[in-house]
Amino acid sequence: MNTSDRPVAVIGAGPVGLITALGLVAHGVPVVVFEAGDDLSADTRAGTVLTRTLEVLDRYGALGPVLEVSLRLDEIGEVDRATGTSTGSVLLSALADETRFPFVVNVPQHELEPALAGVLRERAPGALRMGHRLVDFVQHDDGVTLQLSTSDEIVSFEAAYVLGCDGGRSTVRERLGARMDGHTLEQRYVLVDLVCDLDVGNPRDYPYLAYFGDREEWMVLVRQPHCWRFVFPLAPGRPEPSADELRDRARHFVGEVDSVEVLGKNVYTVHHRVASSWRDRRVFLLGDAAHLITPMWALGLNTGVLDASNLPWRLAWVLRGWAAAELLEGYEAEQRPVAVHGSGAMAEAARAVMSRRSDSVAGWRDAMTRTLLGVRLGADWSMTRTGPPQAGDRAPDLRVFGPRGPVHLHEMCRDTFLALHLTDARRRPFLPDDDPAGLRQVVVSRWDAPRAYFDPGDSVRERFGEVVVLLRPDAHIAHVEPWTATSWQSVRARYLQEVRLEG
C-alpha cells in the first residue's frame, strides 16, 4: 500500500516519459503524464532500440506492441565506404545465452510513442493528459504543487514526486536551476528518410543497421519498417542540404537505384552535455533533460531508458514504506557515470571510428555488443564484463524451472529483490518465511526439491559459482558472496542496507 495517495507526475510524453510511467504502473505506483503538445511527436528520430531497452520494455509489459511496429535485426554491420566492403559485423546471436532478446529493433519515434501510449492508456486509463504545459512547481515536505497551462486555463495539481522527462529544453531542469555542462559539436547531423527498394529490385545485401566509415564523409544506414534512413555528418558552416541533395548523397553510398522518394529530412545539433544536478528533493531529471548524448550507436534514447529502469522501483519501495527516502539517492549516483563515462565517451569513440580517426574496429564491435546489454553500475563504471557476474552487473537472464515450468531470472525479480541460493537442494538449506517486505529468497539447484528452482546441468551455478546472489528489481546484481548455511541472514542484512533501513 502506498504511503501517499498522490500520484507521481511525469512531465513529457516522449519515449522516456512514457516508459518511465509504464515502469511506475508496473510497480503499482499511481502516475499522471503531462504532455505540453496536443498530439504525440511526429519526429522521425529514435530509430534503433537496443537489447537492454527491449528487456526493460518486457519487464514493464510493453514489449509486444512495440515489436508489432518494429523491424527486428540480428546483425549490425561496418562497411568501408572507399572499398564498399564489410569490415566486420556484430552478430547478435552471440547474446543468446545472455538474454531472451538477442536482437535489436528499428522503429521510428512516431511509431514508438503511440505503441507505448496505447499500453499506458490500457493499464492506467486517464493517466496520459495531453495539452498540459508545465509552468512552475513548488515543493513541500510531503509533495509538489504543479501549475500547468491548458488551452483554457491554469490548473494546479498535487503530486508525490515530479519526474522531468521533458527533453533537451526541459522546463523542469530550468526551474531547478541546473546547468548543462559539457560541449556541443560544431558538426551537425542530417537525417533523410528515403523510400527505395534495396532488397529485391536493387538488392544490396546490407545489414539493416550499417555504419559506413570514411575519412571524408561517413554514413549510417538504418532500415526502418517503411523506408531506409540515411544519417550523414554536416560540416560546420554548411547550409542545410535540400531533399534532392540528400537523395544524391545517399546514391553516392548505395549506387544508382530505379526509384527514390524522399519522405522527410531533419538536421539536428550534436551534444555531449550532462545536467549539473539530476535531483532536488522530490523532483528528478531523466533522459534528455538529464543528459544530451549524440544518438550515434543509438545512445540517446537507450541511455534514457536506463534512467527509466533505475528510478521507478526506487520510488515504489519508498512509497510502499519498504525503504527509506535515502534509497532515491542511488539514482543519480548510478546513472550519471553511465551518461558521462559510458554513453558520452562511447559516442565520441564511435565518431572517431566512423571518420577513420581511429581504426579500432575490433574494439568497436566489442563495445557495441556490451552496449546492447547495459553496463556495470557504480563508481567503477565499466562496459567490460569479465569473469563471473559481480555487484553492479546486469544479471544474465538465465532460465530455470519452477513448479509450473520454465522461468527466467529477470521475470523472477520484476517486483522484488530476489536472493538466489546456488547450492545443493538435497541438503534442504534453511530459508526463512518472515523476510522483510520486498525480499524473496529461493534455492536454485540441479537437484529438485521443495521450494527449489530446478537448474538442469547446473548451468546457473556454473555461471555464478556456489554463491548467493541478490538481484534488484531492475535485474542488476546488488550483492554476491560465497554460499554458507547462514547466507540467508547475511542476505537479509544486505537487503536492509540496500533499502537504507539498516547500516
N, C-alpha and C positions, 0 to 999 in steps of 0.2 A: 504494500500500500504506500503510495506517495505521501510524503510529509507535507506537501503543498498541493492545493487544488488548482494552482495557477499553471497554465501550460508554459512550455519553453517556446519562445518566439524565435523563428528563423527568418532572417532578413535576406531575401533574394531567392528566386525560384530557378536559378541556373542548375546545372547538373550537381554541383557540390551541395547547394542548399537542399535540393530535393533528396539526394542520397542521405544527407545528414538527418533530414526529417524522417526518412524511412528507417534509419537506424534507431531513432528515438521511439518510433512506433513499435519497432521490433522488440524493444525493451520495455514496452508498456508505458512510456512516458507521453503524456498529452502534449501535443505540439500544434502550433499555428505557423504557417509560412506566409509572409507578407511579400508580395512582388509589386514593384512600382508600375510595371507595364500592365496593359490590359490583356496582352497576349504573351504566350511563351516566345522564346527567342526564335528568330528566323535565321540566326547565324549559322554559317557552314563550318565553323571551327570544330575542335574536339573530335578529330577524325578517328583516332585509334584508342581502344580501351584494352589495357593490359591485363594479364592473367590475375594479378593480385586484386585489381578492381573487380574482375569477374567473381572472385571469391567473396569480396565484400558484398556485392550485389546478391549473390546467392544467400549469404548469411542474413541479409535484410529482406529476403523474399521477393526480389525484383529482377532476378536474372532472366527468367523465361520471357517476359515481354520485351526485354532489351535484345535478346538473341533473335527474336522474331523479326526485328527490323535491321539486323546486322549482317555483315558478311564475315564468316569465320575464316581464319587462315592459320596455317601451321608452319609458315616459313617467312623469315624476314631476310631480304637479300641485300647485298652490297655489290654495286656494279661500277666498274671503272669507265667513266664516260669516254675517255680518249680511245679506248680499245673496244668498248661495248661488251667486255667480258666480265663474268662474275668473279669477284674476289672472295667469295665465301658467303655462307648463309647461316643464320641461326635457325636450326631445326627444332621446333618447339616440342616435338615428340620426346626430346630429351628430358622434358619435365614430367613425363607420365608417372614416374614414381613419386613425384612431389605433390601433385595436385590433381583434382578431378577435371581440371580445365587446362589441358596442355595446348592452348592456342590463345590467340588474341582476336579481337573483332574490330572491324572498321564500321563506324556508324557516325553520320554527321550529327551535329548538335541539334539541328531542327527535327531530327527523328528521335534522338535520345531523350530529350526533355519530355515530349508527350508520353513516351513509354513509361518514364519514371512518374510523371504526374498522374497517369492513369492508375498506377498501383497505389499511390498516396490517396487518391480520391476514393478508391475502393476500401483501403484499410482504415482511413481516417476521414470520413465524409465531412466536408466543410472546413478542413484544415488548410486548404490552399485558397488564399484570398488575393485575387488579382486587383490591380488598380489601387494599391495601398503603398504610398511612398513614405518612407521614414523621414520625419522632420527632425525629431530630437528624442532624447530619453533622459530620465532622471533615475538614479539608483537609490535604493533604500536598503536597509538591513535585511529585509525579507523578500525583496523583489525589485522589479524595474518597471517604471511607468513610461510607456511609449506614446509619442504623439505622431500620428500618421495622417497624411493628406490623401483624401479621396476626391473624386470628381465633384462631390457635393459639399464636403465639409472636412474639418479637422476632427479626428476621433482619438480617444485615449484607449489604451489597452494595458492591462496589468499582466506582467509575465514573471515567471520564476527566474528565468535567465534569458539573455539575448545572445544569439549566435549570428555574427555578421558574416554572411556568405554573399555579400553584395558586390563582389568583383573588384577590379583594379582601381576603380574610382569610388571606393567604399565610403558611404556616409557614416557607417558605424566607426570605421577607423578614423575618419576626420573628427568625429565627436569625441573620440578617445584621446585625440591629440598625438597619435603615434606617427612617427616618421617612416618613410620607405627608404631604407638605407641600401646602398649598392650602386649600380650603374645601368645606364641604358645604352645599347649599342648604336653606333651611327648607322650600321647596316640595318635595313628593314627586310621583312619577308613579304612576298607576294604570292597569293594563292589563286589558282584558277581551276574551276570545275569544267571538264570537257566531256561531252558525250561522243565517244568514238569506240569502234569495235577493234580491240586488241586481242580478242580471244579466238574469233572464227574468221571474219573477213580479212583481218590484218594481223594474224597471230604473231605475238611477240614472246610469249612464254616467260614474262617477267613474274617474279613473286608479287603477290597482291599488296605487299609493302616493300618497296625497294628504294635504296639510297644510292644515288648516282654521284660518286665523288669526282671532283675535278678542281684543279687549282684556280681556274678562271671562273667557272660557274657550276656549282653543284645543283642537284635537284632531288627532291623526294617525290616518289610516285606512290599514290595511295589509291587502291581500287575500292571505291565505295559501291554500295548496292546499286546505285542508279547512274554512276558516272566514274570517270577517272579524275583524281585530284592531283594537280601538279603544284609543288611548292618550290619557289626559287628565292635566292637572295636578291635584294635590291640594293645596289651600291649607294653609298652616301651621296646625297645631292641629286640623284637621278629622279626625274619626274615619274609619276605613276604610269605604267605601261597601259596601252589600250588593250581591249579584248583581242583585237587582231594581232597585236604584237605578242601577247601571251600565247595565243594559239600557234604562232610561228615559232616561238621559243620552245614550246612543247615538241614540235615536229623536229627540231634540231636533236632532241634526245631520242625520240621513238621512230623517226623517219616518216616518210610520206604515208598517209592513210587516205582511204577513199572518201571519208566524210567526217567532219569535225563540227560540233555545235558547242558554243560557249554558253554554259548555264549561268555563270556568275564568277565574280572575282572579288578579292579583298586584299588590301595592303595593311599590314599592322607592324607596330613597333615592337622591338625585341628587348626585353628587360632581364636583369638579374638583380632583383630587389626584394628585400625582406623587411617586414614591419619591425620597428624597434621594440614593440611590445605587442603581445598577442592577447593579453587579458587585462582587464581592470575589474576586479571583484566579480560581479555577476555577468559581465559582458566579455565575449570571446570573438576572436577573428579566425576564419577558416578559409581555405582555398586562396583565390587571387587577392582577397582582402588582406591576407597574411603574407603572401609571397607571390611575386610576379616572376615566373620562370618561363623561359622560352619553351614553346611546345616541341622543340627538337627532341626526338626519341619519345614523343608523347608524354613529356614530363610535366606539362601544365595541369591538365585535368587530373591525371592519375596521381600526382602529388597531393592535390586537394582531396582526393578520395581517401588517401591515407589519414588526413586530418579527420575526415568524416568517419573513419573506422576507429579512431582513438578516443574521441571525446564522448560520443553518446553513451557508452556503457559506464563511463565515469559518472556522468550526470545521473544515470539510472540508479547507480549504487548509492549516491548521496541522497537523492530524493526518496529512495526507499528506506533510508536510515541504516543502510548496511555499511556505510563508510563515512568517515569524517570529511569535511569540506576540503581538507588538505589534499585529498586524492586528486582534486582538479588541477593541482599544481603540476602534476606529471604530464599534462597535455602539451604545454609549450616546451617543457624540458625535453621531451622526446621528439616532438615534431620539428622544432626549429633546426636541430642538427640535420635532419633529413632534407630540409629545404636548402640550408646553407652549404653543407659539406657533401650532400648527396645529389639531389636533383640539379642544383645550380652548377656544381662542379662537373657533373656528367654532361650537362648541356654544353658547357664550354669545351669539354673534350670532344664531344660529337661534332661541333663546328670545326675544330682543328682537323679531325679525321676527314670530314667531308670536303674541306677546302685544301686537303693534302698538305697542311702544315704539320701534320703528324701522320706517320704510317703504321701506327699500332693497330692494324686491323684485327689481329688476334685478340688483343685486349678489348677492342670494341665488341667483338662477338661475346666475350665472357661477361663484360659489363652489361650488355643488352639483356643477356639471359638472366642475370641477377636482378635487373630492374623489373623484370616481369613478375617476380615473386615478392617484391618488397625488400625490406632491409632489416639489419640488426639495430634495435633501438638502444639508446643510452649514450653516455658520454663518449664511449669508444665506438662511435658510429662507424659502420663498415658495410660495404657492399659484398665483401668476400666471405664466403662460408666455407670453413674448413673443419674437418673433424666432426665429432658428434654435435648435435644441436645444443646450444647453450642459452643462458638467460639473455633476453633481448631478441633472439631469433624468432622469426615466424616459424611455427611448428610445421613440419611436413604433414600433409593431410593424409595420413596413412589409414588403411582400412583394418578394422577389427570386426568381430562378430558378436553382437549382443544376443539376448534371448530370442529375438524375433528375426534375426538376420543381419546382413552387413550394415555397418555404420562407419562413418569416417570421423576422425578426431575433431575436425572443425565443426562438424554437426553436433558433437557431444558437448562442446563448450560454448555454444551460442549465447546462452544467457546465464552462465555460471563460471566460476573458477573451477577447474577440473584437475584433480590430482590423480595421475596415473602411477600406480604402484607396479612396476615391471619386475615381477618376482614369480616364484613358484606357487601357483594357487593350490597345489596339493597340500601344502603345509598350513592352509587356512589362516593366512595372515590377518591379524585383527584390524578391523575398520570400525570407527565409531558410528553410532546412529544419531549423534547430537551435535554435528558440526555447526558452526555459525552459519547464518543465512548467507547465501551466495557462494558457498563452498560445497563441492561434491567430491568424494574420494572413491576410486574404483581400482580393482586389480586387473591387470592385463597380463595374460599368461597363455602359453601354448598348452597348458593343462586346464581343461574345462572344470569348472567348479561353481557352486552357488555364488552369486554376486560378482562373478568374474566375467571379463570380456575375453573371448577366445581369440588368440593370435596364432593362426596356423604357421608353423615353421619358424616361430619366434622372430618374425620379420621386424616387429616394432622394437623388441628388446635388442635385436642386432643393431638397429639404427641408433638407439639411445644408450644402450648399456643397461646393466642391472641397477637402475636408479629409480627415484621418484621424481616425476616431472609435474610442475604446477603450471597449467595453461590458463591464460586470461581469456575473457570473453571475446577478445579480438584475435585470438589464436596465436598471440605471442607468448613466449615462454617467460614466466615470472621467476622461476626458481628450478634448479636441478641439484640433487645431492645423491650420494650413494644410498641405496636402499638398506634399511635396517628394520628390525621388528618394531621400533619406536618411531619410524618415519611419519606415521600419522600424526604424532604430536608436533614434530618439527614443521610439518606442512601446515598444520593449523596455526602455529605461531607465525609462520612466514606469511600466511594469508592475512592475518590480522595486522601485520606490519605493512603489507601491500595496501590495504584499505585504510591505513592510518588510524586504526583503533587501538593499537599497542605498539610499543617500541619507539 
